[in-house]
Amino acid sequence: MAHPLPQYGWFDRHTRNCVRYVEFGLRKKMLQGRVALVTGAARGIGRASAKILASNGAHVACVDLSESTETVNSINDNGGTSRGYVVDITSKQSVEDLVHQIHQDTSLHTSLLVNCAGITRDGFLWKLSEKDYDDVLSTNLKAPFLLTQAVAKNLIVSRKLESGSRSNDVVNVGSVVNISSIIGKTGNMGQSNYASAKAGLLGLTKASAKDLAMHGIRVNAVLPGFINTPMAAAVPEKILESVRQSIPFGYLGEPEDIAESVLYFCGRQSKYVTGSVLEVTGGLYM
């Protein structure tokens, strides 16, 4: 008859520490040998996503319109590998050049893509300019399309997959994670452009998941609620307090809460998951 492990004392603590050490080691190498392209990596959810992917072994290409120096230094100083790229992701040529440059720099093909970059240009519908509408859709919807297209095309060509062929271990091919928003599901006053783009991103997720499944590339979306980011910091405190009262948990989420979901969709745990939408909202609008 097997004897149960002691519940207290040095042996128990030592065993638990060994288990944690092994689990950490396995988790850290989960994305070893993968290249992750993360947009909006200079701050907020993008930065948190870049850091958690790097801590799990991925080489991270940190992409933003401004320098991602703080993110890159944080990753590299903690034993990870990353490089920053300043790119206009609304330009098809710039995106294609970026994917090529990452391959040149790493000798690996980008197989993980996190579309996190986003902007707001808020205003009531009757006041909203055409430019503000176009700018938001260009960054929040067109750019994820261009990036997904470029990364997927590069992967498909590099693996010489024929149409209709399938991989038994799809996580070894590619994963795209689109950071949408709960606003894309519910709409929001003064954000007709932002809501349109984020709702469109859900449609892009579903359609591209169907297109790319035959090539073993998974596409999923995360819908953050109100998260403590620079974007949320721009919201008047009176409105934020009203939002807090509407959240069952009673507080705003942190970028790391979203990053954990990104890690799940990039990792082996979700190898049979595609076209899915995960709400991370603290219960808001459920």
C-alpha positions as CSV (number, residue, x, y, z in Angstrom):
1,M,0.0,0.0,0.0
2,A,1.4,3.4,-1.0
3,H,2.1,5.8,1.8
4,P,0.9,9.4,1.3
5,L,3.5,12.1,1.3
6,P,3.8,14.0,4.6
7,Q,1.7,17.1,4.6
8,Y,4.0,19.3,6.6
9,G,7.7,19.8,7.3
10,W,10.9,20.1,5.3
11,F,10.2,17.2,3.0
12,D,6.9,18.6,1.9
13,R,8.2,22.1,1.3
14,H,11.3,20.7,-0.5
15,T,9.1,18.5,-2.8
16,R,6.7,21.3,-3.6
17,N,9.7,23.6,-4.4
18,C,11.1,20.9,-6.7
19,V,7.8,20.6,-8.5
20,R,7.5,24.4,-8.9
21,Y,11.1,24.5,-10.3
22,V,10.4,21.7,-12.8
23,E,7.1,23.3,-13.9
24,F,8.8,26.7,-14.3
25,G,11.5,25.2,-16.4
26,L,9.0,23.4,-18.7
27,R,6.9,26.5,-19.0
28,K,9.9,28.7,-19.7
29,K,10.9,26.6,-22.7
30,M,7.3,26.1,-24.0
31,L,7.9,28.6,-26.8
32,Q,11.6,27.9,-27.3
33,G,12.6,28.3,-30.9
34,R,9.6,30.4,-31.9
35,V,9.5,34.0,-33.1
36,A,6.7,36.1,-31.9
37,L,5.7,39.4,-33.5
38,V,3.9,41.7,-31.1
39,T,2.5,45.0,-32.2
40,G,1.8,47.8,-29.7
41,A,4.7,46.5,-27.7
42,A,5.9,49.8,-26.4
43,R,3.3,49.9,-23.6
44,G,0.2,48.4,-22.0
45,I,-1.1,45.0,-23.1
46,G,1.4,44.8,-25.9
47,R,4.3,45.2,-23.5
48,A,2.9,42.6,-21.1
49,S,2.3,40.2,-23.9
50,A,5.8,40.6,-25.3
51,K,7.3,40.0,-21.8
52,I,5.3,36.9,-21.0
53,L,6.0,35.3,-24.4
54,A,9.7,36.0,-24.0
55,S,9.7,34.6,-20.5
56,N,8.4,31.4,-22.0
57,G,11.2,31.1,-24.5
58,A,10.1,33.0,-27.6
59,H,12.2,35.5,-29.4
60,V,10.0,38.6,-29.5
61,A,9.9,41.2,-32.2
62,C,8.6,44.3,-30.4
63,V,6.8,46.5,-33.0
64,D,5.4,49.9,-32.5
65,L,5.2,53.4,-34.1
66,S,7.7,54.5,-31.4
67,E,10.7,52.9,-29.9
68,S,10.0,49.9,-27.7
69,T,13.3,50.4,-25.8
70,E,11.8,49.9,-22.3
71,T,10.1,46.6,-23.3
72,V,13.2,45.3,-25.1
73,N,15.6,46.1,-22.3
74,S,13.3,44.6,-19.7
75,I,13.1,41.3,-21.7
76,N,16.8,41.1,-22.5
77,D,17.8,42.1,-18.9
78,N,15.8,39.2,-17.6
79,G,17.3,36.5,-19.8
80,G,15.0,36.7,-22.8
81,T,15.7,37.7,-26.4
82,S,14.0,40.5,-28.2
83,R,14.5,43.3,-30.7
84,G,12.5,46.5,-31.4
85,Y,11.2,47.6,-34.8
86,V,9.6,51.0,-35.6
87,V,7.1,50.3,-38.3
88,D,4.0,51.8,-39.9
89,I,1.9,48.7,-39.8
90,T,-0.9,50.2,-41.9
91,S,1.4,50.0,-44.9
92,K,1.4,46.7,-46.8
93,Q,5.0,47.2,-48.1
94,S,6.2,48.1,-44.6
95,V,4.6,45.0,-43.1
96,E,6.1,42.7,-45.7
97,D,9.5,44.3,-45.2
98,L,9.1,43.8,-41.5
99,V,8.4,40.1,-41.8
100,H,11.4,39.7,-44.1
101,Q,13.6,41.7,-41.8
102,I,12.7,39.6,-38.7
103,H,13.6,36.5,-40.7
104,Q,16.9,38.0,-41.6
105,D,17.6,39.0,-38.0
106,T,16.6,35.6,-36.4
107,S,17.1,33.1,-39.2
108,L,13.6,31.9,-38.2
109,H,10.1,32.5,-39.6
110,T,7.6,34.4,-37.5
111,S,5.1,31.8,-36.3
112,L,3.4,33.7,-33.5
113,L,1.6,37.0,-34.1
114,V,-0.1,39.2,-31.5
115,N,-2.1,42.1,-33.1
116,C,-2.3,44.4,-30.1
117,A,-1.7,47.9,-31.5
118,G,-4.7,50.2,-31.3
119,I,-5.7,53.8,-31.2
120,T,-8.8,55.8,-30.4
121,R,-10.2,59.0,-31.9
122,D,-13.4,59.4,-29.9
123,G,-16.3,61.6,-30.8
124,F,-20.0,61.6,-31.2
125,L,-21.2,60.1,-34.5
126,W,-22.4,63.4,-35.9
127,K,-19.1,65.1,-35.1
128,L,-16.7,62.4,-36.1
129,S,-14.5,63.3,-39.0
130,E,-13.8,61.0,-41.9
131,K,-10.1,61.1,-41.1
132,D,-10.7,60.0,-37.5
133,Y,-12.8,57.1,-38.7
134,D,-10.3,56.0,-41.3
135,D,-7.3,56.3,-39.0
136,V,-8.9,54.1,-36.3
137,L,-10.0,51.4,-38.8
138,S,-6.6,51.6,-40.5
139,T,-4.7,50.9,-37.3
140,N,-7.2,48.7,-35.5
141,L,-8.5,46.5,-38.4
142,K,-6.5,47.0,-41.6
143,A,-3.1,46.5,-39.9
144,P,-4.1,43.2,-38.3
145,F,-5.3,42.0,-41.7
146,L,-2.0,43.0,-43.4
147,L,0.1,41.4,-40.6
148,T,-1.9,38.2,-40.6
149,Q,-1.7,37.9,-44.3
150,A,2.1,38.5,-44.4
151,V,2.9,36.2,-41.6
152,A,0.6,33.4,-42.8
153,K,1.9,33.7,-46.4
154,N,5.5,33.5,-45.2
155,L,4.7,30.4,-43.1
156,I,2.8,28.6,-45.8
157,V,5.5,29.2,-48.4
158,S,8.3,28.3,-46.0
159,R,6.7,25.0,-45.1
160,K,5.7,24.3,-48.7
161,L,2.3,23.2,-47.6
162,E,-0.1,22.2,-50.4
163,S,-3.7,23.3,-50.3
164,G,-5.8,20.9,-48.3
165,S,-2.9,19.3,-46.3
166,R,-3.1,19.3,-42.6
167,S,-0.7,19.0,-39.7
168,N,-1.4,16.7,-36.7
169,D,0.4,19.1,-34.4
170,V,-1.0,22.4,-35.4
171,V,0.7,24.4,-32.6
172,N,4.0,23.8,-34.4
173,V,2.8,25.8,-37.4
174,G,1.5,29.1,-36.3
175,S,-0.9,31.1,-34.0
176,V,-2.4,34.5,-34.4
177,V,-4.0,36.3,-31.5
178,N,-6.1,39.4,-32.2
179,I,-6.7,41.8,-29.3
180,S,-10.2,43.1,-29.9
181,S,-12.3,44.7,-27.2
182,I,-15.5,44.1,-25.3
183,I,-16.6,47.4,-27.1
184,G,-16.6,45.5,-30.3
185,K,-19.4,43.3,-28.9
186,T,-21.4,46.0,-27.1
187,G,-20.7,49.3,-28.8
188,N,-19.9,52.4,-26.8
189,M,-21.1,56.0,-26.8
190,G,-18.7,58.2,-28.7
191,Q,-16.7,55.3,-30.2
192,S,-18.5,54.4,-33.4
193,N,-15.1,54.1,-35.2
194,Y,-13.4,52.1,-32.4
195,A,-16.4,49.8,-32.0
196,S,-16.6,49.2,-35.8
197,A,-12.9,48.3,-36.0
198,K,-13.0,46.0,-33.0
199,A,-16.2,44.3,-34.2
200,G,-14.6,43.9,-37.6
201,L,-11.6,42.3,-35.9
202,L,-13.8,39.6,-34.6
203,G,-15.1,38.9,-38.1
204,L,-11.5,38.8,-39.4
205,T,-10.6,36.3,-36.7
206,K,-13.4,34.0,-37.6
207,A,-12.9,34.2,-41.4
208,S,-9.1,33.9,-41.3
209,A,-9.3,31.0,-38.8
210,K,-11.3,29.1,-41.5
211,D,-8.9,30.1,-44.3
212,L,-5.8,29.1,-42.4
213,A,-6.9,26.0,-40.5
214,M,-5.9,23.8,-43.5
215,H,-2.3,25.1,-43.1
216,G,-2.2,24.5,-39.3
217,I,-2.4,28.2,-38.4
218,R,-4.7,29.0,-35.6
219,V,-6.5,32.4,-35.2
220,N,-8.2,33.5,-32.0
221,A,-9.2,36.7,-30.3
222,V,-9.2,38.1,-26.8
223,L,-11.8,40.7,-25.8
224,P,-10.4,42.8,-22.9
225,G,-12.7,44.8,-20.7
226,F,-11.4,47.9,-19.1
227,I,-7.7,47.5,-18.3
228,N,-5.2,49.7,-16.5
229,T,-3.4,50.9,-19.6
230,P,-2.4,54.4,-20.9
231,M,-5.5,54.3,-23.1
232,A,-7.7,53.8,-20.0
233,A,-5.8,56.5,-18.2
234,A,-7.1,59.0,-20.7
235,V,-10.7,58.3,-19.7
236,P,-12.1,60.9,-17.2
237,E,-12.1,59.5,-13.6
238,K,-15.8,60.0,-13.2
239,I,-16.5,57.7,-16.2
240,L,-13.9,55.2,-14.9
241,E,-15.6,55.1,-11.5
242,S,-18.9,54.4,-13.2
243,V,-17.3,51.5,-15.1
244,R,-15.8,50.1,-11.9
245,Q,-19.2,50.0,-10.4
246,S,-20.5,48.0,-13.4
247,I,-17.7,45.4,-13.1
248,P,-18.8,42.4,-10.9
249,F,-15.2,42.1,-9.6
250,G,-15.2,45.9,-8.8
251,Y,-11.9,46.8,-10.3
252,L,-10.1,47.3,-13.6
253,G,-8.0,44.5,-15.0
254,E,-4.2,44.6,-15.5
255,P,-2.3,44.1,-18.8
256,E,-0.9,40.9,-17.4
257,D,-4.4,39.5,-17.2
258,I,-4.7,39.8,-21.0
259,A,-1.1,38.6,-21.5
260,E,-1.9,35.3,-19.8
261,S,-4.7,34.7,-22.3
262,V,-2.3,35.6,-25.2
263,L,0.1,33.0,-23.8
264,Y,-2.6,30.4,-23.7
265,F,-3.5,30.9,-27.4
266,C,0.2,30.9,-28.4
267,G,1.0,27.7,-26.5
268,R,0.5,24.0,-26.8
269,Q,-2.5,24.0,-24.4
270,S,-4.7,25.5,-27.1
271,K,-3.5,23.4,-30.1
272,Y,-7.1,22.4,-30.8
273,V,-8.6,25.8,-30.5
274,T,-9.2,28.2,-33.4
275,G,-11.8,30.8,-34.3
276,S,-12.5,31.3,-30.5
277,V,-13.2,34.5,-28.7
278,L,-12.2,34.9,-25.0
279,E,-13.7,37.7,-22.9
280,V,-11.4,38.9,-20.1
281,T,-13.5,41.5,-18.6
282,G,-14.0,40.8,-14.9
283,G,-17.6,39.9,-15.8
284,L,-18.4,43.3,-17.4
285,Y,-21.4,43.0,-19.9
286,M,-21.7,39.2,-19.3
